[in-house]
């Protein structure tokens, strides 16, 4: 399981909502959380 860094939900790593940033994979519970991350990945990847 992965942690959605936007909302804090646990997410399966086969989620269709996924972003790559600085060599790491980030998984999201929804398109909205992924979109929020993609706006400013540096802010949310720490």
N, C-alpha and C positions, 0 to 999 in steps of 0.2 A: 504494500500500500504506500501511496505517496500522500503528501500533504498539499492541498491547494493553498498556496501562499497568499491568496487574496482573501478568502473567506474562512480558511482554517479547517475545511472539511477533509476527511480522508477520502482518497480517490484511488481507484484501481489504475495500475499503470497501462492498461489497455484502453484508457479513456481516449475518445477521438479528439479531445480538447488538450492539445499538447503544444508547447513551445520549446525551442532550444535557445539557450543564451549562455555565452561564454563556455561552451562545451558541456553544459549541464542540461538535462531534460526537466521540464516543469509540467506538471499535469494539473488539470482543472476540472471542476465539477460541471462547468457550463461554458457556453460560448461567451457569456458576459464576463466571467472571471478571466478567461483567456484574453479577451479584448482589453480589459483593464490592465493586465500584466504587460501586454504588448505595447501599450501607450508609453510605459516607462519601466522597462525590465530592470534597470539598475536599481531603482528604488525598492522593488519588491524581491530582489534576489539575495538580499543580505541576510 
